Amino acid sequence: MSRVLETMTWPDVAGAVAAGATTVILPLGATEQHGPHLPLSTDTVRATALAEALAGCLPGTLVAPALPFGCSDEHSGFAGLIGLDHDTLAAVIVDCARRLAGWGIARLVLLSAHGGNAAALDRAAARLADELPALEVAVLGGGAAVSEAVLAIAAAESVPASALGLHAGEGETSEMLALRPDLVRMHRAVPGMCSDDEGLIAALEREGLRAVTPTGILGNPTGAEAGRGRRYLAAQTASGRQRLDGAATAPRKVAS
Ligand SMILES: [Zn+2]
């Protein structure tokens, strides 16, 4: 049976909830540049795929339609940007959560594939803790820019962290080759700004990507491979599952 809300009818959903499906994963993406070779929807595609994979291994879990707009002002100056202020995204999440709780959802998983959404996720989780204390809220992808699970695979396969990259590098490009190869323009992939300098994230937050990388790439996508992309996605799914399986008795917010 489908677990994807946008393909279900209301009796399907009511039946699923009556049978115990009381968790919804809300995938959060972005509409922002991902270099000259990846589509603006990259984070939304990745968030949706991770949510569906996670729902496939967590019983009683439904997947909401992805939010395609995130907090992406660090990409100002590149064409194609559409985004929300932190408070707006937090408010959208809270509004959606109220409606989900209204038809029986007891646990909401906020799964973000875009690091810039982290502050909004924190704000939404804090507001929901006040307003809807009966709703358990878990946050996945609200922490480090690249997950430990992905870093471990890259290291095991001799992909330097500087090539894996923070944005549109080997990591995201491999994942997109696995998920939507039809949208990847590998002939336009070029090495971007490659650094694993600890000051990089602070510089990005201060100055934006445009000042640091003229192509918009942080990392080197030229060695990307679909097979490794599948392994990155599987590792993130396994780590998300582990966190959520243990979350029933743990604190409300699960950092990632
Ligand atoms: Zn991305």
py3Dmol code that shows the C-alpha trace and the ligand (Angstrom):
import py3Dmol

protein = """\
ATOM      1  CA  MET A   1       0.000   0.000   0.000  1.00  0.00           C
ATOM      2  CA  SER A   2       1.166   3.505  -0.773  1.00  0.00           C
ATOM      3  CA  ARG A   3       2.574   5.525   2.084  1.00  0.00           C
ATOM      4  CA  VAL A   4       2.777   8.707   0.025  1.00  0.00           C
ATOM      5  CA  LEU A   5      -0.002  11.130   0.960  1.00  0.00           C
ATOM      6  CA  GLU A   6      -0.170  12.901  -2.383  1.00  0.00           C
ATOM      7  CA  THR A   7      -1.107   9.646  -4.126  1.00  0.00           C
ATOM      8  CA  MET A   8      -3.639   8.454  -1.506  1.00  0.00           C
ATOM      9  CA  THR A   9      -7.378   9.109  -1.133  1.00  0.00           C
ATOM     10  CA  TRP A  10      -8.871  10.261   2.160  1.00  0.00           C
ATOM     11  CA  PRO A  11     -10.365   6.797   2.925  1.00  0.00           C
ATOM     12  CA  ASP A  12      -6.897   5.318   2.275  1.00  0.00           C
ATOM     13  CA  VAL A  13      -5.424   7.762   4.791  1.00  0.00           C
ATOM     14  CA  ALA A  14      -8.189   7.239   7.357  1.00  0.00           C
ATOM     15  CA  GLY A  15      -7.751   3.469   7.057  1.00  0.00           C
ATOM     16  CA  ALA A  16      -3.992   3.727   7.440  1.00  0.00           C
ATOM     17  CA  VAL A  17      -4.325   5.888  10.573  1.00  0.00           C
ATOM     18  CA  ALA A  18      -6.915   3.479  12.044  1.00  0.00           C
ATOM     19  CA  ALA A  19      -4.426   0.662  11.397  1.00  0.00           C
ATOM     20  CA  GLY A  20      -1.722   2.516  13.339  1.00  0.00           C
ATOM     21  CA  ALA A  21      -0.013   4.798  10.812  1.00  0.00           C
ATOM     22  CA  THR A  22       0.342   7.825  13.071  1.00  0.00           C
ATOM     23  CA  THR A  23       3.785   9.070  11.978  1.00  0.00           C
ATOM     24  CA  VAL A  24       4.209  11.540   9.103  1.00  0.00           C
ATOM     25  CA  ILE A  25       7.559  12.495   7.593  1.00  0.00           C
ATOM     26  CA  LEU A  26       7.583  16.019   6.132  1.00  0.00           C
ATOM     27  CA  PRO A  27      10.448  16.323   3.604  1.00  0.00           C
ATOM     28  CA  LEU A  28      11.994  19.800   3.443  1.00  0.00           C
ATOM     29  CA  GLY A  29      13.993  20.836   0.414  1.00  0.00           C
ATOM     30  CA  ALA A  30      15.020  24.091  -1.247  1.00  0.00           C
ATOM     31  CA  THR A  31      14.881  25.841  -4.615  1.00  0.00           C
ATOM     32  CA  GLU A  32      18.416  27.135  -5.077  1.00  0.00           C
ATOM     33  CA  GLN A  33      21.427  26.859  -7.347  1.00  0.00           C
ATOM     34  CA  HIS A  34      23.414  23.609  -7.259  1.00  0.00           C
ATOM     35  CA  GLY A  35      26.196  24.498  -9.664  1.00  0.00           C
ATOM     36  CA  PRO A  36      25.917  24.484 -13.469  1.00  0.00           C
ATOM     37  CA  HIS A  37      25.240  20.723 -13.529  1.00  0.00           C
ATOM     38  CA  LEU A  38      22.492  19.975 -10.954  1.00  0.00           C
ATOM     39  CA  PRO A  39      18.872  21.206 -10.931  1.00  0.00           C
ATOM     40  CA  LEU A  40      17.462  23.769  -8.514  1.00  0.00           C
ATOM     41  CA  SER A  41      15.310  20.976  -7.040  1.00  0.00           C
ATOM     42  CA  THR A  42      18.309  18.914  -5.874  1.00  0.00           C
ATOM     43  CA  ASP A  43      17.586  19.184  -2.134  1.00  0.00           C
ATOM     44  CA  THR A  44      13.855  18.596  -2.632  1.00  0.00           C
ATOM     45  CA  VAL A  45      14.520  15.458  -4.702  1.00  0.00           C
ATOM     46  CA  ARG A  46      16.958  14.165  -2.062  1.00  0.00           C
ATOM     47  CA  ALA A  47      14.606  14.952   0.854  1.00  0.00           C
ATOM     48  CA  THR A  48      11.700  13.165  -0.859  1.00  0.00           C
ATOM     49  CA  ALA A  49      13.800  10.094  -1.661  1.00  0.00           C
ATOM     50  CA  LEU A  50      15.139   9.850   1.883  1.00  0.00           C
ATOM     51  CA  ALA A  51      11.635  10.259   3.348  1.00  0.00           C
ATOM     52  CA  GLU A  52      10.196   7.527   1.136  1.00  0.00           C
ATOM     53  CA  ALA A  53      13.100   5.172   1.884  1.00  0.00           C
ATOM     54  CA  LEU A  54      12.711   5.783   5.612  1.00  0.00           C
ATOM     55  CA  ALA A  55       8.941   5.227   5.472  1.00  0.00           C
ATOM     56  CA  GLY A  56       9.623   1.939   3.682  1.00  0.00           C
ATOM     57  CA  CYS A  57      11.474   0.601   6.706  1.00  0.00           C
ATOM     58  CA  LEU A  58       9.487   2.230   9.525  1.00  0.00           C
ATOM     59  CA  PRO A  59       6.062   0.621  10.007  1.00  0.00           C
ATOM     60  CA  GLY A  60       3.112   3.000  10.404  1.00  0.00           C
ATOM     61  CA  THR A  61       4.765   5.909   8.598  1.00  0.00           C
ATOM     62  CA  LEU A  62       3.318   8.174   5.905  1.00  0.00           C
ATOM     63  CA  VAL A  63       5.161  10.717   3.712  1.00  0.00           C
ATOM     64  CA  ALA A  64       3.830  14.250   3.214  1.00  0.00           C
ATOM     65  CA  PRO A  65       4.405  16.224  -0.008  1.00  0.00           C
ATOM     66  CA  ALA A  66       7.812  17.919   0.150  1.00  0.00           C
ATOM     67  CA  LEU A  67       8.110  21.642   0.829  1.00  0.00           C
ATOM     68  CA  PRO A  68      10.155  22.901  -2.141  1.00  0.00           C
ATOM     69  CA  PHE A  69      11.027  26.270  -0.576  1.00  0.00           C
ATOM     70  CA  GLY A  70      13.580  26.568   2.211  1.00  0.00           C
ATOM     71  CA  CYS A  71      15.892  29.155   3.741  1.00  0.00           C
ATOM     72  CA  SER A  72      18.509  29.754   1.052  1.00  0.00           C
ATOM     73  CA  ASP A  73      19.656  33.373   1.238  1.00  0.00           C
ATOM     74  CA  GLU A  74      23.292  32.209   1.242  1.00  0.00           C
ATOM     75  CA  HIS A  75      22.658  31.593  -2.491  1.00  0.00           C
ATOM     76  CA  SER A  76      21.621  35.192  -3.222  1.00  0.00           C
ATOM     77  CA  GLY A  77      23.109  36.447  -6.466  1.00  0.00           C
ATOM     78  CA  PHE A  78      22.561  33.164  -8.355  1.00  0.00           C
ATOM     79  CA  ALA A  79      19.593  32.957 -10.719  1.00  0.00           C
ATOM     80  CA  GLY A  80      16.737  30.664  -9.778  1.00  0.00           C
ATOM     81  CA  LEU A  81      16.605  31.297  -6.034  1.00  0.00           C
ATOM     82  CA  ILE A  82      13.180  31.080  -4.407  1.00  0.00           C
ATOM     83  CA  GLY A  83      13.085  30.930  -0.629  1.00  0.00           C
ATOM     84  CA  LEU A  84      11.475  31.809   2.664  1.00  0.00           C
ATOM     85  CA  ASP A  85      12.589  33.721   5.749  1.00  0.00           C
ATOM     86  CA  HIS A  86      13.380  31.526   8.777  1.00  0.00           C
ATOM     87  CA  ASP A  87      10.238  32.670  10.600  1.00  0.00           C
ATOM     88  CA  THR A  88       8.071  32.014   7.541  1.00  0.00           C
ATOM     89  CA  LEU A  89       9.327  28.446   7.134  1.00  0.00           C
ATOM     90  CA  ALA A  90       8.895  27.803  10.867  1.00  0.00           C
ATOM     91  CA  ALA A  91       5.327  29.141  10.631  1.00  0.00           C
ATOM     92  CA  VAL A  92       4.533  26.944   7.596  1.00  0.00           C
ATOM     93  CA  ILE A  93       5.773  23.872   9.470  1.00  0.00           C
ATOM     94  CA  VAL A  94       3.686  24.750  12.545  1.00  0.00           C
ATOM     95  CA  ASP A  95       0.589  25.345  10.388  1.00  0.00           C
ATOM     96  CA  CYS A  96       1.026  21.976   8.651  1.00  0.00           C
ATOM     97  CA  ALA A  97       1.590  20.221  11.997  1.00  0.00           C
ATOM     98  CA  ARG A  98      -1.708  21.580  13.370  1.00  0.00           C
ATOM     99  CA  ARG A  99      -3.613  20.059  10.440  1.00  0.00           C
ATOM    100  CA  LEU A 100      -1.773  16.739  10.704  1.00  0.00           C
ATOM    101  CA  ALA A 101      -2.568  16.511  14.423  1.00  0.00           C
ATOM    102  CA  GLY A 102      -6.217  17.186  13.534  1.00  0.00           C
ATOM    103  CA  TRP A 103      -6.600  13.811  11.795  1.00  0.00           C
ATOM    104  CA  GLY A 104      -4.671  11.673  14.214  1.00  0.00           C
ATOM    105  CA  ILE A 105      -0.957  12.100  13.558  1.00  0.00           C
ATOM    106  CA  ALA A 106       0.983  11.602  16.790  1.00  0.00           C
ATOM    107  CA  ARG A 107       4.566  11.950  15.521  1.00  0.00           C
ATOM    108  CA  LEU A 108       5.949  14.414  12.978  1.00  0.00           C
ATOM    109  CA  VAL A 109       9.394  13.855  11.500  1.00  0.00           C
ATOM    110  CA  LEU A 110      10.928  16.969   9.920  1.00  0.00           C
ATOM    111  CA  LEU A 111      13.449  15.632   7.409  1.00  0.00           C
ATOM    112  CA  SER A 112      15.550  18.373   5.818  1.00  0.00           C
ATOM    113  CA  ALA A 113      18.050  17.831   3.010  1.00  0.00           C
ATOM    114  CA  HIS A 114      19.166  21.478   3.129  1.00  0.00           C
ATOM    115  CA  GLY A 115      21.435  22.706   5.926  1.00  0.00           C
ATOM    116  CA  GLY A 116      20.107  26.288   5.708  1.00  0.00           C
ATOM    117  CA  ASN A 117      16.750  25.116   7.096  1.00  0.00           C
ATOM    118  CA  ALA A 118      18.243  24.239  10.499  1.00  0.00           C
ATOM    119  CA  ALA A 119      17.324  27.453  12.343  1.00  0.00           C
ATOM    120  CA  ALA A 120      13.729  27.305  11.103  1.00  0.00           C
ATOM    121  CA  LEU A 121      13.437  23.643  12.165  1.00  0.00           C
ATOM    122  CA  ASP A 122      14.613  24.550  15.663  1.00  0.00           C
ATOM    123  CA  ARG A 123      12.094  27.393  15.877  1.00  0.00           C
ATOM    124  CA  ALA A 124       9.256  25.187  14.629  1.00  0.00           C
ATOM    125  CA  ALA A 125      10.135  22.381  17.058  1.00  0.00           C
ATOM    126  CA  ALA A 126      10.216  24.836  19.982  1.00  0.00           C
ATOM    127  CA  ARG A 127       6.850  26.351  19.030  1.00  0.00           C
ATOM    128  CA  LEU A 128       5.266  22.919  18.583  1.00  0.00           C
ATOM    129  CA  ALA A 129       6.537  21.795  21.989  1.00  0.00           C
ATOM    130  CA  ASP A 130       4.510  24.683  23.467  1.00  0.00           C
ATOM    131  CA  GLU A 131       1.448  24.583  21.257  1.00  0.00           C
ATOM    132  CA  LEU A 132       0.987  20.850  20.626  1.00  0.00           C
ATOM    133  CA  PRO A 133       2.680  18.993  23.486  1.00  0.00           C
ATOM    134  CA  ALA A 134       0.929  15.744  22.524  1.00  0.00           C
ATOM    135  CA  LEU A 135       2.630  15.762  19.103  1.00  0.00           C
ATOM    136  CA  GLU A 136       6.068  14.145  19.172  1.00  0.00           C
ATOM    137  CA  VAL A 137       8.454  16.032  16.859  1.00  0.00           C
ATOM    138  CA  ALA A 138      11.733  14.620  15.549  1.00  0.00           C
ATOM    139  CA  VAL A 139      14.223  16.563  13.422  1.00  0.00           C
ATOM    140  CA  LEU A 140      16.520  14.793  10.953  1.00  0.00           C
ATOM    141  CA  GLY A 141      19.098  16.705   8.924  1.00  0.00           C
ATOM    142  CA  GLY A 142      18.997  19.791  11.099  1.00  0.00           C
ATOM    143  CA  GLY A 143      22.604  19.578  12.221  1.00  0.00           C
ATOM    144  CA  ALA A 144      25.878  19.116  10.378  1.00  0.00           C
ATOM    145  CA  ALA A 145      26.066  20.148   6.708  1.00  0.00           C
ATOM    146  CA  VAL A 146      27.202  16.636   5.728  1.00  0.00           C
ATOM    147  CA  SER A 147      26.087  13.648   7.787  1.00  0.00           C
ATOM    148  CA  GLU A 148      28.578  11.417   9.565  1.00  0.00           C
ATOM    149  CA  ALA A 149      27.144   8.447   7.659  1.00  0.00           C
ATOM    150  CA  VAL A 150      28.065  10.045   4.314  1.00  0.00           C
ATOM    151  CA  LEU A 151      31.510  11.138   5.511  1.00  0.00           C
ATOM    152  CA  ALA A 152      32.259   7.568   6.624  1.00  0.00           C
ATOM    153  CA  ILE A 153      31.447   6.122   3.179  1.00  0.00           C
ATOM    154  CA  ALA A 154      33.457   8.814   1.393  1.00  0.00           C
ATOM    155  CA  ALA A 155      36.450   8.112   3.629  1.00  0.00           C
ATOM    156  CA  ALA A 156      36.153   4.341   3.068  1.00  0.00           C
ATOM    157  CA  GLU A 157      36.044   4.898  -0.713  1.00  0.00           C
ATOM    158  CA  SER A 158      38.948   7.398  -0.755  1.00  0.00           C
ATOM    159  CA  VAL A 159      36.840  10.433  -1.629  1.00  0.00           C
ATOM    160  CA  PRO A 160      38.437  13.404   0.169  1.00  0.00           C
ATOM    161  CA  ALA A 161      36.038  15.473   2.294  1.00  0.00           C
ATOM    162  CA  SER A 162      37.050  18.526   0.245  1.00  0.00           C
ATOM    163  CA  ALA A 163      35.799  16.808  -2.979  1.00  0.00           C
ATOM    164  CA  LEU A 164      32.669  15.372  -1.325  1.00  0.00           C
ATOM    165  CA  GLY A 165      31.964  19.014  -0.633  1.00  0.00           C
ATOM    166  CA  LEU A 166      29.331  21.010   1.198  1.00  0.00           C
ATOM    167  CA  HIS A 167      27.292  21.913  -1.864  1.00  0.00           C
ATOM    168  CA  ALA A 168      26.880  20.373  -5.341  1.00  0.00           C
ATOM    169  CA  GLY A 169      30.125  18.433  -4.884  1.00  0.00           C
ATOM    170  CA  GLU A 170      30.795  14.714  -5.288  1.00  0.00           C
ATOM    171  CA  GLY A 171      28.264  13.857  -2.564  1.00  0.00           C
ATOM    172  CA  GLU A 172      25.123  15.547  -3.843  1.00  0.00           C
ATOM    173  CA  THR A 173      26.067  14.834  -7.463  1.00  0.00           C
ATOM    174  CA  SER A 174      26.465  11.089  -6.786  1.00  0.00           C
ATOM    175  CA  GLU A 175      23.089  11.060  -5.015  1.00  0.00           C
ATOM    176  CA  MET A 176      21.416  12.830  -7.934  1.00  0.00           C
ATOM    177  CA  LEU A 177      23.036  10.409 -10.406  1.00  0.00           C
ATOM    178  CA  ALA A 178      21.373   7.646  -8.360  1.00  0.00           C
ATOM    179  CA  LEU A 179      17.984   9.362  -8.080  1.00  0.00           C
ATOM    180  CA  ARG A 180      17.450  11.517 -11.184  1.00  0.00           C
ATOM    181  CA  PRO A 181      20.255  10.957 -13.719  1.00  0.00           C
ATOM    182  CA  ASP A 182      18.039  12.609 -16.338  1.00  0.00           C
ATOM    183  CA  LEU A 183      18.470  15.929 -14.493  1.00  0.00           C
ATOM    184  CA  VAL A 184      22.273  15.786 -14.087  1.00  0.00           C
ATOM    185  CA  ARG A 185      24.424  17.605 -16.693  1.00  0.00           C
ATOM    186  CA  MET A 186      27.722  15.809 -16.024  1.00  0.00           C
ATOM    187  CA  HIS A 187      29.349  17.493 -19.051  1.00  0.00           C
ATOM    188  CA  ARG A 188      29.035  20.796 -17.135  1.00  0.00           C
ATOM    189  CA  ALA A 189      30.412  19.490 -13.829  1.00  0.00           C
ATOM    190  CA  VAL A 190      33.664  21.242 -12.897  1.00  0.00           C
ATOM    191  CA  PRO A 191      35.793  21.316  -9.750  1.00  0.00           C
ATOM    192  CA  GLY A 192      34.501  24.009  -7.426  1.00  0.00           C
ATOM    193  CA  MET A 193      35.957  25.574  -4.326  1.00  0.00           C
ATOM    194  CA  CYS A 194      37.555  22.622  -2.525  1.00  0.00           C
ATOM    195  CA  SER A 195      38.308  23.218   1.109  1.00  0.00           C
ATOM    196  CA  ASP A 196      37.695  21.463   4.372  1.00  0.00           C
ATOM    197  CA  ASP A 197      38.873  24.513   6.259  1.00  0.00           C
ATOM    198  CA  GLU A 198      36.859  24.940   9.443  1.00  0.00           C
ATOM    199  CA  GLY A 199      36.392  28.652   8.754  1.00  0.00           C
ATOM    200  CA  LEU A 200      34.570  27.962   5.483  1.00  0.00           C
ATOM    201  CA  ILE A 201      31.054  27.684   6.920  1.00  0.00           C
ATOM    202  CA  ALA A 202      31.494  30.931   8.877  1.00  0.00           C
ATOM    203  CA  ALA A 203      32.701  32.659   5.680  1.00  0.00           C
ATOM    204  CA  LEU A 204      29.687  31.297   3.772  1.00  0.00           C
ATOM    205  CA  GLU A 205      27.273  32.523   6.422  1.00  0.00           C
ATOM    206  CA  ARG A 206      28.946  35.943   6.416  1.00  0.00           C
ATOM    207  CA  GLU A 207      29.478  36.489   2.698  1.00  0.00           C
ATOM    208  CA  GLY A 208      27.311  33.934   0.871  1.00  0.00           C
ATOM    209  CA  LEU A 209      28.435  31.393  -1.733  1.00  0.00           C
ATOM    210  CA  ARG A 210      28.687  33.891  -4.565  1.00  0.00           C
ATOM    211  CA  ALA A 211      31.715  35.536  -2.929  1.00  0.00           C
ATOM    212  CA  VAL A 212      33.466  32.196  -2.435  1.00  0.00           C
ATOM    213  CA  THR A 213      32.620  30.128  -5.520  1.00  0.00           C
ATOM    214  CA  PRO A 214      31.686  31.668  -8.890  1.00  0.00           C
ATOM    215  CA  THR A 215      30.143  28.374 -10.126  1.00  0.00           C
ATOM    216  CA  GLY A 216      28.208  27.771  -6.897  1.00  0.00           C
ATOM    217  CA  ILE A 217      30.044  24.471  -6.295  1.00  0.00           C
ATOM    218  CA  LEU A 218      31.775  23.624  -3.018  1.00  0.00           C
ATOM    219  CA  GLY A 219      33.609  20.368  -3.685  1.00  0.00           C
ATOM    220  CA  ASN A 220      34.533  18.448  -6.817  1.00  0.00           C
ATOM    221  CA  PRO A 221      31.648  16.684  -8.574  1.00  0.00           C
ATOM    222  CA  THR A 222      33.717  15.300 -11.470  1.00  0.00           C
ATOM    223  CA  GLY A 223      34.288  11.912  -9.778  1.00  0.00           C
ATOM    224  CA  ALA A 224      30.612  11.393  -8.887  1.00  0.00           C
ATOM    225  CA  GLU A 225      29.114   7.916  -9.368  1.00  0.00           C
ATOM    226  CA  ALA A 226      25.522   6.651  -9.085  1.00  0.00           C
ATOM    227  CA  GLY A 227      26.613   3.557  -7.148  1.00  0.00           C
ATOM    228  CA  ARG A 228      28.262   5.604  -4.425  1.00  0.00           C
ATOM    229  CA  GLY A 229      25.222   7.914  -4.397  1.00  0.00           C
ATOM    230  CA  ARG A 230      23.049   4.889  -3.596  1.00  0.00           C
ATOM    231  CA  ARG A 231      25.400   3.975  -0.747  1.00  0.00           C
ATOM    232  CA  TYR A 232      25.271   7.552   0.631  1.00  0.00           C
ATOM    233  CA  LEU A 233      21.464   7.483   0.563  1.00  0.00           C
ATOM    234  CA  ALA A 234      21.266   4.012   2.144  1.00  0.00           C
ATOM    235  CA  ALA A 235      23.606   5.091   4.948  1.00  0.00           C
ATOM    236  CA  GLN A 236      21.514   8.195   5.699  1.00  0.00           C
ATOM    237  CA  THR A 237      18.344   6.073   5.697  1.00  0.00           C
ATOM    238  CA  ALA A 238      19.932   3.597   8.127  1.00  0.00           C
ATOM    239  CA  SER A 239      21.081   6.363  10.439  1.00  0.00           C
ATOM    240  CA  GLY A 240      17.661   8.067  10.334  1.00  0.00           C
ATOM    241  CA  ARG A 241      15.964   4.768  11.091  1.00  0.00           C
ATOM    242  CA  GLN A 242      18.258   4.142  14.028  1.00  0.00           C
ATOM    243  CA  ARG A 243      17.500   7.574  15.482  1.00  0.00           C
ATOM    244  CA  LEU A 244      13.732   7.247  15.019  1.00  0.00           C
ATOM    245  CA  ASP A 245      13.535   3.647  16.279  1.00  0.00           C
ATOM    246  CA  GLY A 246      15.095   4.800  19.534  1.00  0.00           C
ATOM    247  CA  ALA A 247      13.085   8.027  19.685  1.00  0.00           C
ATOM    248  CA  ALA A 248       9.846   6.645  21.118  1.00  0.00           C
ATOM    249  CA  THR A 249      11.216   6.840  24.633  1.00  0.00           C
ATOM    250  CA  ALA A 250      13.851   9.514  24.009  1.00  0.00           C
ATOM    251  CA  PRO A 251      13.540  13.309  24.137  1.00  0.00           C
ATOM    252  CA  ARG A 252      11.165  14.991  21.687  1.00  0.00           C
ATOM    253  CA  LYS A 253      13.823  16.438  19.456  1.00  0.00           C
ATOM    254  CA  VAL A 254      16.285  14.138  17.711  1.00  0.00           C
ATOM    255  CA  ALA A 255      19.250  16.029  16.342  1.00  0.00           C
ATOM    256  CA  SER A 256      21.087  14.758  13.285  1.00  0.00           C
TER     257      SER A 256
END
"""
ligand_1 = """\
1
ZN
Zn 21.938 20.726 -1.718
"""
view = py3Dmol.view(width=600, height=400)
view.addModel(protein, "pdb")
view.setStyle({"model": 0}, {"cartoon": {"style": "trace"}})
view.addModel(ligand_1, "xyz")
view.setStyle({"model": 1}, {"stick": {}})
view.zoomTo()
view.show()
